């Protein structure tokens, strides 16, 4: 399967592999810094468009596990991609941007450790990493 890359992803690959600074903006290569919210939004929209069209998501895309998982679910559902799957991907990405995904993860792990049961932390980890997670 070939991977369709959008403009933002192509630029990212060039910077990633050649390590050039953008001479027009003076910005550091994206691999040396976390992308801005605008860069993440652009990469997400291009990736979402690609996976809805049947291409697989690229690795090293800066997405958290929830966004990455929902994009993978779209790939698995192709060609029967529903509006609900797209909405789920958008919701997961919104959670990445506003920090609610990481806060939920940290809270669940803290609660599991407070119980002083290592197996509870493992259960939380597995539940939060489940591809069929429905709470965010």
N, C-alpha and C positions, 0 to 999 in steps of 0.2 A: 504494500500500500504506500503510495507516495504521500508526502506531507505537504500541504499547501501552506505557505508562509505569507503572512501579510507584511506590509511595509515596516511596521514597528518590530516585528520579529526578525525580518531581514537585517534591519539596522542593528538589532541586538546581537545577532549572530556575527556580523562584521566586527562589531566592537569586542565581542567576547573572544573571538579567535585572533584578532589582530591587535587588540589593545590600544586602539587609537583614541585620542581625545578628539572631540568634535571641535574642529577649527572654527566653526561659525559661532558656536555658543560657549566654547571653552569648558564644556562639561566633561567630567570624568567618565570613563566607560561605565556602563551600567553594572557590570560584574563587580566593580570596586565599590559600589554603593547600592543601597536599596532603591528601587525605582520610585518615582513620585506617584501620587494617586492618579494623576492624569496619564502617566505612562502605563500604570497598571490597568486603568480603564481601557486604554487603547489596545493593549495586548489582550485583555479579556475579550473585548468585542471581536477582535480579529480571530482569536482562538475559538470563540463560540460560533462564529460564522463558519469556520473551517470544520468543526466537529459536526455541526448540523448538516453540512454538505457531505459528511462521511469520512473526513480526514481524522487521523488520530491527533490528540493533543501533543505538543512538543514537551520534552523534558526541560527542566530548569526554567520553568515559566514564571516563577515567583508566586505561584498560587499556593494557598494553604491546603491542608489535606481535604477539607470539605469542598472547596471549589474544584480541586483536582478530581475528587471522587465523582462529583456531579457531572463534570465534563466527560469523565470516563463512562458514566452511565448513558450519556447521550450517544457516545460512540457505540456502545453495546446495543443500543436501541435502534440504531440506523438500519433501515430507512424509515422506521416507524417512530420518529422523534415527535413527541407530543409537546403541546404548549406548557403542560405541567412540568415536564423535565426542564424546559428552558427557564421557566419561572423558578424552579428549584436551584438551577445553576446561578441565576441572577441573585437569588436570596443568599446563597452561600457566599458569593463574591461580595455582596453588600456587608455580610458578617465579617469578612476578612478586612474590608476597608474600615469599618467602624470599631473593630476590635472585639466584637461580641463572640466570635468563634474562639479566640484564644482565651477570653475571660471565662467562657463556659468550660473549656478544657481545664484551665487552672483550678477553677472552683470544684469541679468533679474530682480531680486528682487530689486536691487538698482534703476534701471530704473523705475520700478513700483512705488516705494516710492517717487522718485523724481517728479513724476507726481502728488503727493499728493492726490492720489486716492486709498484708501484702497481696493476698488473692483478690481483695476488693479493688485495689488499684489496677490489677491486671484486668478485672472485669470491666472497669470503667474505660480503660485503654481500648479494649476490644470493642466495646459498645460505641465509643466515639470514633473509632476507625472503621466502623462497619460501613460498607458501601450503601446500605439501605437505611442509613440514618435519616430520620424524618423530622427532627426537632430543630432544624436550622440549617 
